[in-house]
Amino acid sequence: MQHLKEFLTNIQTFDLRIIEDDILMEWGANEKKHVKVYDLTYQTPYYDSFSYRSELRVLKDMAFIDLMTLDKERIRLQLTELAKVRNRFKEFWGYYHDNYSEMTQVYNRSFILSVRLDYLFIVNGLQSTSTEVEVSGKFGDDLGESVKLREKFLMELINATETAIKPKRSEAEFKEWLEAERKKQVAETVKPETTNETAITSKSETTEVPETSAVQEATVEPVLNEEQIATAKIVGYYPTFQPGVAEQLFGLFKAYFVPEEHPALEKLLLYDEAPASPLLFRGSATQLTDAFKQLYDANLIVGCRKSDLEKWIAPKFLYLSPQSEPRELPEGYLHSLISEKTRPCKSPILNIERKEDKFFIVPASRNKR
């Protein structure tokens, strides 16, 4: 289990470097100051830090091999421990979003303590707040990106392990289940007039379907061939817009995407057709997530839980960092913005107004500085 130990130690250890840099001390100021600052660039997925990402990926793969050498009971025990590590990341994001601001040039020197980094993880190189080491806005961004990267590989390990120990349904059982679903769909389509007694009898003769977290949608064709079985669609909870909401949201949203992405954005919002690659929202992460959160809280997005909404958003959108660089939106990061009670978005892009029985999505007025 050496590789699993190395992987878990690595993703929970932050080695802070202290460098000298010329930074702006205030937002909107032109004068820079030469100061000592914390640096974590080399442990992010950007800039010259590709070796760190590669190291984590290899350790994750080796940790998976370690886990696969155990019996299922011991693997489940290890998954319980991995869940505890994941919960520490989730706790971090709550503190992070309460103290992070995309408009900040230099944070208070207690920023690292405020986000509880030293409490939740191992932090090497952290100095006393009385020393003259500043916490720059770039460090705040890099810290978030570094945690995203670590959490991403942790989730890949957890998901791969859970998938590996799930009981596999045989092909015969799968065909039998699909046939039962087909018959049920045909019966619902025809809707013959039956008595309650007949309905009860029919229901009792239907093959029972084991409970799963997702439901597989069967084809209604009378004959199930191998290709249909292989391409059976997996469906579950996913966001559904109330009538007229998707059109309104697209009308407002498209100003935040380049024209070349408008067709893909329209297909995503109106027809739930996932884009070939993530769409770049030309705004902050808090603005994008706040828009979906407002719609969910107003019951204009239904058919899912907030956790499902987070899973839906994560692979479909990117956002721009303060340095105008595309950034990912992993589920853990989204969870703290959508499901947890963090600070409200300071610059929302939309408001929801209600007139009689109708809801209208309108652009939010800009905050005056």
PAZABA-103157 format. One record per residue: x, y, z of N, C-alpha, C in turn. Coordinates in steps of 0.02 Angstrom, whole numbers, padded with zeros to 5 digits, always signed. Example, Ala and Ser with C-alpha at 12.3 -4.5 7.8 and 13.67 -1.06 7.14 Angstrom:
BEGIN
+00660-00284+00390+00615-00225+00390+00660-00165+00390+00642-00112+00354+00684-00053+00357+00645+00002+00394
This chain:
BEGIN
+00041-00061+00000+00000+00000+00000+00043+00063+00000+00106+00055-00019+00152+00111-00017+00131+00168-00064+00108+00149-00124+00089+00201-00173+00027+00238-00151-00021+00204-00120-00080+00238-00094-00060+00287-00040-00014+00267+00003+00010+00311+00056+00044+00373+00026+00086+00362-00025+00121+00418-00057+00071+00465-00091+00022+00437-00123-00029+00478-00158-00067+00521-00108-00091+00491-00055-00130+00529-00005-00088+00582+00030-00025+00565+00043+00020+00614+00074+00033+00672+00027+00043+00656-00036+00058+00708-00086+00001+00757-00095-00060+00731-00103-00116+00777-00117-00136+00818-00056-00112+00798+00003-00128+00835+00063-00070+00876+00090-00017+00881+00051+00042+00920+00073+00053+00980+00027+00056+01039+00056+00068+01100+00019+00137+01128+00039+00182+01129-00010+00249+01155+00002+00253+01227-00024+00248+01274+00022+00248+01345+00003+00319+01369-00009+00329+01405-00063+00393+01437-00076+00387+01512-00063+00440+01542-00045+00442+01615-00034+00488+01644-00087+00460+01688-00128+00498+01720-00181+00490+01796-00175+00530+01833-00213+00523+01905-00217+00490+01922-00283+00443+01969-00280+00406+01986-00341+00383+02058-00337+00371+02087-00395+00342+02155-00399+00267+02147-00408+00228+02169-00359+00156+02160-00363+00120+02226-00349+00060+02231-00375+00016+02288-00359-00014+02276-00291-00010+02326-00247-00035+02318-00180-00109+02335-00173-00136+02373-00221-00205+02394-00219-00237+02386-00288-00302+02371-00288-00338+02364-00351-00345+02433-00385-00327+02435-00449-00331+02497-00487-00268+02540-00482-00221+02521-00438-00159+02559-00431-00110+02540-00486-00066+02587-00505-00017+02574-00557+00052+02560-00529+00063+02580-00467+00129+02573-00437+00137+02504-00407+00193+02471-00424+00208+02405-00396+00258+02410-00340+00256+02360-00296+00302+02359-00239+00340+02293-00240+00405+02296-00227+00447+02236-00226+00444+02206-00156+00412+02147-00151+00401+02116-00085+00414+02041-00088+00417+02010-00030+00419+01937-00025+00348+01911-00025+00335+01859-00064+00267+01830-00068+00271+01754-00068+00217+01723-00047+00211+01650-00052+00199+01632-00125+00226+01574-00143+00217+01550-00212+00199+01476-00211+00150+01457-00253+00128+01387-00259+00118+01368-00332+00146+01410-00376+00134+01400-00448+00153+01330-00471+00208+01303-00445+00234+01239-00469+00190+01180-00448+00141+01192-00404+00094+01139-00384+00024+01153-00410+00020+01186-00466-00044+01198-00500-00041+01162-00568-00097+01157-00603-00096+01124-00669-00077+01171-00726-00051+01231-00710-00037+01281-00761+00036+01302-00759+00054+01346-00805+00121+01374-00808+00173+01319-00818+00225+01315-00776+00279+01266-00785+00271+01208-00737+00209+01192-00719+00197+01144-00666+00173+01076-00691+00185+01060-00754+00158+00999-00783+00187+00937-00750+00248+00941-00724+00278+00883-00693+00240+00863-00630+00212+00912-00594+00175+00897-00533+00110+00860-00551+00077+00883-00603+00016+00849-00625+00031+00777-00647+00085+00768-00684+00104+00701-00706+00121+00656-00647+00154+00685-00597+00172+00646-00537+00109+00622-00502+00060+00666-00494-00003+00647-00461-00039+00593-00501-00039+00599-00566-00074+00550-00608-00043+00481-00600+00023+00477-00601+00057+00413-00593+00044+00384-00524+00049+00425-00472+00036+00401-00405-00035+00376-00397-00082+00411-00429-00152+00390-00426-00161+00321-00458-00130+00311-00516-00136+00247-00550-00104+00191-00508-00048+00205-00477-00015+00154-00436-00055+00140-00372-00087+00193-00345-00129+00184-00286-00189+00139-00302-00215+00146-00363-00271+00103-00384-00249+00030-00387-00189+00018-00411-00163-00051-00413-00157-00078-00342-00133-00037-00296-00128-00058-00226-00196-00080-00199-00247-00040-00214-00314-00055-00188-00342-00119-00218-00326-00132-00281-00353-00191-00315-00323-00256-00289-00269-00252-00251-00240-00313-00223-00276-00334-00159-00322-00293-00134-00358-00308-00072-00423-00345-00087-00451-00377-00036-00518-00406-00044-00570-00351-00039-00631-00365-00060-00682-00313-00065-00697-00279+00002-00696-00317+00056-00711-00288+00121-00659-00236+00140-00596-00252+00128-00543-00205+00144-00543-00145+00097-00563-00157+00034-00569-00101-00013-00623-00052+00011-00678-00079+00036-00732-00035+00061-00707+00006+00121-00667-00025+00164-00638+00012+00220-00593+00068+00196-00554+00054+00144-00511+00106+00117-00552+00162+00084-00607+00144+00052-00651+00195+00022-00681+00241+00076-00695+00212+00134-00720+00253+00189-00668+00305+00210-00605+00284+00212-00551+00330+00230-00541+00383+00176-00547+00362+00113-00540+00410+00058-00596+00462+00059-00655+00440+00080-00711+00487+00086-00697+00540+00138-00661+00522+00191-00643+00571+00242-00596+00623+00214-00549+00602+00172-00504+00649+00140-00543+00695+00094-00590+00667+00057-00630+00709+00013-00670+00760+00052-00695+00741+00110-00733+00788+00151-00690+00846+00175-00625+00833+00184-00580+00888+00203-00574+00938+00147-00573+00913+00085-00571+00959+00028-00635+01000+00024-00691+00967+00035-00756+01002+00034-00758+01056+00088-00731+01040+00147-00730+01089+00201-00686+01148+00183-00629+01134+00151-00584+01187+00129-00620+01237+00084-00659+01210+00035-00691+01255-00014-00739+01303+00020-00771+01282+00074-00815+01328+00110-00777+01386+00139-00720+01373+00171-00678+01426+00199-00649+01469+00143-00629+01436+00089-00597+01472+00034-00644+01524+00003-00705+01504-00013-00751+01550-00045-00774+01606+00003-00769+01594+00067-00786+01646+00115-00732+01699+00121-00671+01683+00098-00615+01729+00107-00582+01751+00041-00601+01719-00013-00569+01733-00078-00608+01786-00116-00572+01828-00152-00604+01878-00195-00562+01886-00258-00594+01884-00315-00558+01891-00379-00532+01962-00389-00556+02009-00349-00535+02078-00356-00478+02097-00310-00454+02051-00269-00404+02067-00219-00333+02060-00247-00293+02111-00236-00223+02109-00257-00178+02077-00204-00189+02097-00141-00150+02070-00085-00197+02055-00028-00194+01994-00002-00237+01974+00054-00202+01991+00120-00242+01989+00172-00213+01994+00239-00165+01935+00249-00112+01946+00287-00062+01893+00296-00090+01832+00332-00149+01838+00361-00180+01780+00394-00226+01741+00347-00224+01756+00282-00269+01724+00234-00262+01648+00237-00201+01623+00238-00190+01550+00238-00221+01518+00300-00217+01554+00357-00248+01528+00418-00324+01533+00413-00349+01585+00381-00421+01596+00376-00455+01541+00334-00420+01516+00283-00449+01462+00242-00435+01394+00273-00405+01394+00333-00392+01334+00373-00347+01283+00336-00304+01308+00293-00260+01263+00255-00215+01224+00301-00188+01258+00352-00142+01225+00398-00177+01176+00444-00242+01185+00454-00281+01140+00497-00303+01077+00460-00323+01086+00398-00350+01030+00359-00295+00988+00326-00238+01018+00311-00186+00983+00273-00117+00995+00305-00066+00968+00272+00003+00980+00293+00029+01039+00253+00054+01090+00287+00079+01150+00254+00151+01162+00275+00196+01156+00227+00267+01169+00240+00286+01238+00215+00327+01273+00253+00351+01339+00232+00308+01397+00255+00256+01384+00294+00213+01438+00317+00248+01478+00371+00249+01544+00363+00282+01589+00411+00230+01622+00456+00255+01649+00511+00212+01687+00557+00184+01748+00521+00124+01769+00541+00094+01828+00510+00132+01892+00526+00178+01888+00574+00217+01947+00593+00276+01958+00545+00293+01907+00505+00347+01914+00456+00322+01952+00396+00367+01980+00358+00348+02022+00301+00342+01981+00237+00300+01930+00240+00285+01889+00181+00212+01900+00163+00201+01928+00104+00133+01946+00083+00097+01886+00050+00032+01890+00051-00009+01840+00015-00040+01876-00044-00014+01864-00103-00037+01899-00163-00102+01870-00189-00135+01909-00231-00196+01884-00264-00180+01824-00308-00121+01824-00338-00101+01767-00380-00094+01704-00338-00068+01710-00277-00063+01651-00234-00133+01625-00217-00181+01671-00204-00249+01650-00190-00279+01610-00248-00265+01632-00310-00289+01595-00369-00254+01528-00375-00188+01529-00366-00149+01467-00374-00168+01415-00321-00184+01438-00260-00204+01392-00208-00268+01356-00228-00317+01394-00254-00379+01363-00277-00367+01313-00333-00324+01330-00381-00311+01285-00437-00273+01223-00415-00228+01230-00366-00191+01173-00340-00238+01124-00305-00285+01151-00266-00333+01108-00231-00378+01072-00281-00399+01108-00333-00440+01077-00385-00405+01017-00415-00341+01024-00430-00302+00971-00461-00298+00911-00415-00283+00922-00352-00276+00868-00303-00343+00831-00295-00397+00870-00288-00462+00840-00279-00484+00801-00341-00466+00826-00400-00483+00791-00462-00455+00720-00462-00391+00713-00446-00360+00646-00447-00387+00603-00390-00403+00633-00333-00434+00595-00279-00501+00566-00301-00542+00606-00334-00607+00583-00357-00599+00530-00412-00549+00536-00454-00537+00485-00505-00521+00418-00473-00481+00420-00419-00464+00358-00384-00526+00328-00351-00566+00370-00318-00626+00345-00284-00675+00315-00335-00687+00351-00389-00735+00328-00439-00712+00263-00473-00648+00258-00489-00622+00198-00521-00627+00138-00474-00613+00149-00410-00616+00095-00362-00688+00072-00350-00734+00120-00343-00805+00101-00334-00831+00063-00394-00812+00084-00454-00834+00049-00514-00807-00022-00517-00745-00031-00495-00713-00096-00499-00745-00148-00454-00773-00126-00398-00802-00175-00351-00877-00181-00356-00908-00143-00402-00980-00149-00411-00996-00217-00442-01049-00250-00418-01068-00314-00449-01090-00304-00520-01063-00343-00565-01079-00336-00636-01138-00381-00655-01185-00352-00690-01243-00390-00714-01224-00429-00776-01242-00492-00779-01226-00533-00836-01264-00509-00897-01241-00528-00956-01273-00507-01018-01345-00534-01021-01355-00595-00997-01422-00625-00998-01470-00586-00953-01445-00568-00893-01487-00529-00847-01503-00461-00877-01454-00431-00911-01464-00365-00941-01517-00369-00996-01512-00421-01038-01562-00429-01092-01632-00439-01063-01636-00479-01010-01701-00492-00978-01730-00427-00950-01687-00387-00920-01711-00324-00892-01735-00276-00947-01696-00273-01002-01716-00229-01058-01783-00252-01088-01792-00317-01094-01855-00343-01123-01914-00325-01079-01905-00330-01013-01958-00312-00966-01975-00238-00972-01923-00197-00979-01934-00125-00988-01970-00110-01053-01952-00147-01106-01985-00136-01171-02059-00152-01166-02076-00207-01133-02146-00226-01126-02184-00174-01086-02151-00149-01034-02184-00099-00992-02198-00035-01032-02149-00014-01073-02158+00046-01113-02214+00036-01165-02215-00022-01196-02268-00036-01245-02336-00034-01212-02341-00064-01152-02404-00065-01116-02427+00005-01098-02380+00048-01079-02397+00116-01061-02418+00156-01122-02388+00139-01180-02406+00174-01242-02477+00156-01265-02493+00091-01262-02559+00067-01284-02613+00087-01234-02597+00084-01169-02643+00100-01115-02711+00066-01122-02714+00000-01120-02779-00035-01126-02820-00025-01064-02886-00030-01072-02930-00023-01015-02927-00088-00974-02907-00082-00912-02902-00141-00869-02932-00125-00802-02952-00178-00768-02977-00169-00701-02919-00165-00653-02933-00143-00592-02881-00139-00542-02849-00207-00530-02890-00259-00530-02865-00326-00518-02816-00347-00572-02834-00331-00636-02790-00348-00692-02725-00310-00687-02730-00245-00669-02669-00204-00663-02623-00231-00611-02652-00254-00555-02610-00281-00502-02576-00345-00524-02612-00387-00561-02584-00449-00586-02527-00436-00634-02537-00386-00680-02486-00371-00729-02423-00346-00695-02433-00305-00645-02376-00277-00609-02336-00331-00574-02371-00380-00546-02337-00432-00509-02297-00477-00555-02317-00481-00620-02282-00524-00667-02222-00489-00698-02215-00424-00685-02159-00387-00714-02095-00404-00678-02041-00415-00716-01977-00431-00685-01954-00373-00641-01934-00389-00581-01911-00337-00536-01843-00311-00558-01833-00245-00550-01771-00214-00570-01732-00196-00508-01670-00218-00502-01631-00200-00443-01623-00125-00438-01624-00098-00376-01616-00027-00365-01546-00006-00382-01540+00048-00422-01475+00076-00439-01480+00151-00435-01422+00185-00437-01422+00258-00433-01444+00289-00499-01444+00250-00552-01467+00276-00616-01512+00225-00648-01556+00247-00692-01603+00203-00725-01584+00199-00798-01582+00139-00826-01564+00130-00896-01627+00130-00938-01625+00174-00990-01683+00183-01033-01679+00133-01091-01728+00090-01098-01726+00039-01150-01759+00064-01213-01738+00034-01269-01771+00050-01332-01839+00016-01335-01885+00044-01376-01952+00016-01380-01959-00031-01440-01904-00044-01474-01907-00089-01531-01926-00160-01507-01965-00197-01548-01987-00264-01527-01929-00314-01523-01874-00302-01559-01817-00347-01557-01756-00309-01532-01721-00337-01484-01662-00305-01455-01600-00337-01484-01564-00300-01525-01502-00329-01552-01443-00308-01509-01384-00334-01524-01324-00322-01483-01306-00248-01482-01314-00214-01539-01296-00143-01542-01340-00101-01497-01405-00117-01496-01452-00080-01454-01435-00090-01380-01415-00151-01362-01398-00165-01293-01335-00125-01274-01286-00125-01319-01223-00091-01303-01231-00016-01297-01280+00012-01334-01289+00085-01334-01347+00107-01291-01372+00063-01246-01426+00083-01203-01407+00145-01163-01449+00194-01163-01433+00259-01132-01442+00256-01057-01394+00285-01021-01399+00290-00949-01428+00358-00931-01483+00359-00896-01514+00421-00876-01524+00422-00801-01532+00480-00775-01544+00488-00703-01571+00557-00690-01553+00585-00633-01574+00653-00618-01532+00702-00658-01565+00747-00693-01529+00800-00728-01574+00861-00731-01544+00921-00736-01585+00983-00733-01631+00990-00793-01692+01010-00778-01742+01025-00829-01769+01096-00818-01766+01136-00869-01790+01205-00863-01866+01207-00870-01897+01249-00829-01968+01260-00836-01982+01292-00904-02043+01283-00932-02058+01310-00999-02039+01383-01006-02002+01399-01059-01984+01468-01074-01921+01492-01039-01897+01457-00988-01839+01480-00950-01775+01473-00990-01766+01417-01024-01704+01405-01061-01695+01458-01116-01750+01477-01149-01745+01528-01201-01724+01595-01172-01753+01613-01114-01734+01675-01082-01661+01675-01060-01641+01618-01032-01572+01613-01007-01523+01617-01065-01538+01585-01120-01494+01588-01179-01488+01660-01204-01544+01697-01206-01543+01766-01228-01497+01809-01186-01493+01795-01121-01450+01834-01077-01379+01806-01077-01372+01741-01078-01307+01708-01072-01262+01720-01132-01290+01725-01192-01248+01724-01252-01200+01783-01255-01216+01838-01218-01170+01895-01217-01104+01877-01183-01104+01823-01144-01044+01803-01106-01004+01748-01142-01024+01732-01203-00988+01681-01242-00974+01710-01311-00920+01687-01342-00903+01711-01409-00956+01685-01457-00970+01722-01511-01023+01703-01559-01015+01631-01586-00953+01608-01593-00942+01541-01620-00970+01487-01574-00979+01503-01510-01005+01453-01463-01080+01459-01452-01112+01509-01482-01184+01519-01472-01226+01458-01493-01212+01427-01552-01253+01368-01571-01248+01312-01520-01187+01298-01495-01179+01245-01446-01212+01262-01381-01209+01326-01361-01241+01348-01299-01317+01341-01305-01345+01359-01362-01417+01352-01374-01439+01279-01371-01400+01235-01402-01417+01163-01400-01414+01136-01329-01365+01160-01290-01358+01137-01222-01417+01158-01179-01435+01222-01182-01487+01248-01139-01557+01226-01161-01569+01225-01226-01637+01210-01250-01650+01136-01261-01597+01098-01278-01608+01027-01295-01564+00980-01254-01527+01007-01205-01483+00967-01162-01434+00925-01204-01408+00955-01257-01359+00922-01299-01290+00947-01278-01250+00903-01247-01185+00923-01220-01138+00946-01275-01100+00999-01263-01053+01023-01314-00994+00975-01322-00962+00978-01380-00905+00934-01393-00847+00950-01346-00840+01013-01327-00789+01035-01280-00821+01088-01235-00793+01099-01175-00823+01147-01128-00829+01217-01158-00883+01251-01142-00895+01319-01166-00864+01368-01117-00831+01420-01144-00795+01468-01103-00839+01527-01085-00858+01530-01022-00897+01586-00995-00849+01643-00981-00860+01700-01014-00815+01757-01006-00836+01799-00946-00829+01769-00888-00844+01800-00825-00815+01757-00770-00834+01772-00709-00805+01736-00652-00845+01672-00637-00814+01628-00599-00848+01566-00579-00909+01581-00536-00903+01631-00492-00959+01647-00448-01018+01675-00487-01005+01712-00541-01060+01738-00582-01097+01681-00617-01059+01635-00645-01091+01579-00681-01131+01535-00634-01102+01517-00578-01137+01472-00531-01195+01508-00497-01188+01572-00485-01243+01610-00454-01304+01610-00500-01293+01615-00565-01350+01615-00612-01390+01550-00607-01355+01493-00608-01390+01429-00603-01420+01419-00533-01386+01443-00482-01412+01436-00414-01477+01475-00405-01479+01536-00433-01541+01576-00429-01599+01540-00463-01585+01511-00521-01638+01476-00558-01662+01415-00519-01615+01380-00488-01634+01321-00449-01675+01341-00388-01653+01392-00352-01688+01413-00292-01758+01441-00307-01766+01469-00368-01832+01495-00388-01876+01441-00418-01852+01379-00417-01889+01321-00445-01899+01328-00521-01853+01363-00554-01855+01367-00626-01811+01314-00659-01770+01281-00618-01736+01220-00638-01761+01165-00592-01789+01112-00621-01819+01059-00582-01791+00991-00606-01814+00938-00573-01796+00870-00594-01729+00847-00571-01697+00884-00525-01631+00863-00501-01618+00891-00432-01566+00865-00401-01541+00893-00338-01484+00941-00355-01464+00980-00305-01408+01026-00318-01345+00988-00337-01335+00931-00307-01276+00891-00324-01278+00868-00397-01338+00854-00423-01345+00835-00493-01331+00895-00538-01353+00953-00517-01340+01014-00555-01265+01028-00559-01230+01016-00505-01157+01025-00504-01124+00977-00553-01146+00914-00555-01118+00865-00601-01133+00884-00673-01191+00915-00684-01211+00935-00752-01168+00994-00776-01154+01041-00732-01117+01101-00751-01043+01085-00762-01014+01045-00718-00941+01036-00714-00907+01023-00782-00930+00974-00822-00893+00959-00884-00912+01005-00942-00960+01049-00933-00987+01087-00990-00963+01159-00994-00934+01184-00939-00914+01255-00939-00844+01264-00911-00811+01316-00937-00750+01344-00909-00765+01417-00891-00722+01448-00852-00730+01519-00838-00662+01552-00843-00660+01619-00842-00597+01655-00849-00571+01675-00780-00507+01664-00770-00474+01685-00708-00461+01760-00713-00440+01792-00657-00423+01864-00660-00368+01878-00711-00327+01827-00726-00274+01836-00776-00299+01818-00847-00365+01813-00854-00397+01797-00918-00375+01730-00946-00368+01681-00902-00350+01613-00924-00408+01567-00909-00424+01520-00955-00479+01473-00943-00466+01429-00883-00517+01419-00842-00512+01378-00782-00570+01329-00780-00556+01270-00750-00607+01218-00745-00653+01230-00686-00710+01195-00686-00759+01199-00632-00772+01128-00605-00727+01100-00566-00739+01033-00539-00797+01032-00490-00824+00973-00478-00884+00966-00436-00874+00991-00365-00816+00976-00336-00803+00998-00267-00804+01073-00262-00774+01106-00310-00773+01179-00312-00843+01207-00320-00882+01176-00364-00951+01197-00376-00995+01186-00315-00982+01130-00280-01023+01113-00222-01023+01169-00170-00965+01197-00158-00961+01250-00107-00996+01313-00129-01002+01324-00194-01035+01384-00220-01110+01376-00226-01132+01315-00242-01204+01303-00255-01240+01274-00195-01210+01225-00162-01245+01189-00109-01231+01215-00038-01173+01247-00030-01156+01272+00037-01176+01345+00045-01181+01367+00107-01199+01437+00121-01135+01479+00124-01111+01499+00066-01053+01543+00062-01076+01614+00047-01028+01659+00044-01045+01729+00031-01082+01736-00036-01133+01778-00039-01169+01787-00102-01124+01820-00155-01140+01808-00217-01103+01838-00272-01109+01914-00270-01052+01948-00274-01052+02021-00270-01071+02054-00337-01063+02018-00391-01079+02046-00457-01121+01997-00497-01183+01984-00476-01225+01937-00514-01240+01964-00584-01253+01918-00629-01267+01939-00698-01341+01940-00713-01382+01912-00669-01454+01911-00682-01494+01918-00617-01555+01939-00626-01605+01940-00572-01667+01905-00598-01706+01878-00553-01768+01845-00572-01826+01885-00545-01869+01907-00589-01927+01948-00570-01991+01908-00584-02040+01917-00540-02103+01882-00549-02159+01933-00560-02197+01923-00613-02254+01965-00628-02314+01919-00636-02360+01925-00589-02418+01880-00585-02394+01808-00580-02409+01766-00629-02388+01696-00626-02328+01681-00671-02295+01733-00695-02240+01723-00741-02174+01747-00711-02120+01713-00729-02053+01732-00707-02015+01760-00766-01975+01812-00753-01934+01842-00805-01862+01847-00781-01816+01826-00825-01744+01830-00810-01718+01894-00842-01693+01940-00801-01671+02005-00826-01598+02016-00806-01562+02055-00846-01492+02069-00828-01488+02109-00763-01440+02092-00722-01431+02129-00659-01394+02193-00673-01411+02245-00636-01377+02309-00644-01307+02302-00614-01259+02337-00643-01190+02334-00620-01183+02369-00552-01141+02339-00510-01126+02371-00446-01083+02432-00456-01100+02485-00423-01059+02546-00427-01002+02542-00377-00943+02556-00402-00884+02552-00358-00867+02621-00332
